[in-house]
Amino acid sequence: MIDKIKKLDPTILVADGFDDCIIGLTFRDDELVALYSANRIIDKLAQDMTEAEAAEYFGYNIEGAYMGVKTPKYIWSDHDALD
């Protein structure tokens, strides 16, 4: 999916190492941005740390990192939690 996104708009920012957590595209201030599953990112991080550490890391270092209007968005989904 990352190749398709970059072909569509090469200026879209992505979260390094989490390509498999992208669930689509959305808009921020009329700009197309990557949309990630927060649940999937935390699950992936929790492979190397506790779930609490993963959630804290995600909140501070990933979700909290704003790099302008092309910054990815993150969504929490009950559906992901059931997978």
C-alpha positions as CSV (number, residue, x, y, z in Angstrom):
1,M,0.0,0.0,0.0
2,I,2.9,2.4,0.7
3,D,4.0,2.3,-2.9
4,K,0.5,3.2,-4.1
5,I,0.3,6.1,-1.5
6,K,3.7,7.5,-2.6
7,K,2.6,7.3,-6.3
8,L,-0.6,9.1,-5.5
9,D,1.2,11.8,-3.5
10,P,5.0,11.6,-2.9
11,T,4.8,14.3,-0.2
12,I,2.6,12.2,2.1
13,L,4.5,11.5,5.4
14,V,4.6,8.0,6.8
15,A,5.5,6.5,10.1
16,D,8.8,4.5,9.6
17,G,8.5,0.8,10.3
18,F,4.7,0.8,10.4
19,D,3.7,0.3,6.7
20,D,1.6,-2.7,7.7
21,C,-0.4,-0.6,10.1
22,I,-1.7,1.8,7.4
23,I,-5.4,1.4,6.9
24,G,-6.1,4.1,4.3
25,L,-5.9,7.8,3.5
26,T,-7.8,10.7,5.0
27,F,-7.6,14.5,5.0
28,R,-6.0,17.1,7.3
29,D,-6.6,20.7,6.4
30,D,-7.5,19.7,2.8
31,E,-4.3,17.7,2.4
32,L,-4.2,14.0,1.8
33,V,-2.5,12.1,4.7
34,A,-1.9,8.5,5.7
35,L,-4.3,7.0,8.2
36,Y,-2.9,4.4,10.6
37,S,-4.5,2.0,13.1
38,A,-3.3,3.0,16.5
39,N,-4.2,-0.4,17.9
40,R,-2.0,-2.2,15.3
41,I,1.0,0.1,16.0
42,I,0.7,-0.5,19.7
43,D,0.5,-4.2,19.1
44,K,3.6,-4.1,17.0
45,L,5.5,-2.0,19.6
46,A,4.3,-4.4,22.3
47,Q,6.4,-7.2,20.7
48,D,9.5,-5.5,22.1
49,M,8.1,-3.9,25.3
50,T,5.1,-4.2,27.6
51,E,1.7,-3.0,26.3
52,A,1.8,-0.1,28.8
53,E,5.2,1.0,27.6
54,A,4.0,0.6,24.0
55,A,1.0,2.7,24.6
56,E,3.1,5.4,26.2
57,Y,5.7,5.3,23.5
58,F,3.0,5.6,20.8
59,G,1.2,8.5,22.5
60,Y,4.4,10.5,23.0
61,N,6.7,9.7,20.1
62,I,4.3,8.8,17.3
63,E,0.8,10.2,17.8
64,G,2.2,13.3,19.5
65,A,4.7,14.1,16.7
66,Y,3.3,16.8,14.5
67,M,5.3,17.6,11.3
68,G,2.9,19.8,9.6
69,V,-0.3,19.3,7.6
70,K,1.1,16.1,6.0
71,T,1.5,14.4,9.4
72,P,-0.3,11.0,9.5
73,K,-3.5,10.6,11.4
74,Y,-4.2,7.7,13.8
75,I,-7.5,6.1,14.6
76,W,-8.5,3.8,17.5
77,S,-10.8,1.1,16.4
78,D,-12.7,-1.5,18.5
79,H,-12.6,-3.7,15.4
80,D,-8.8,-3.8,15.4
81,A,-8.8,-4.7,19.1
82,L,-10.9,-7.8,18.2
83,D,-8.5,-9.0,15.5
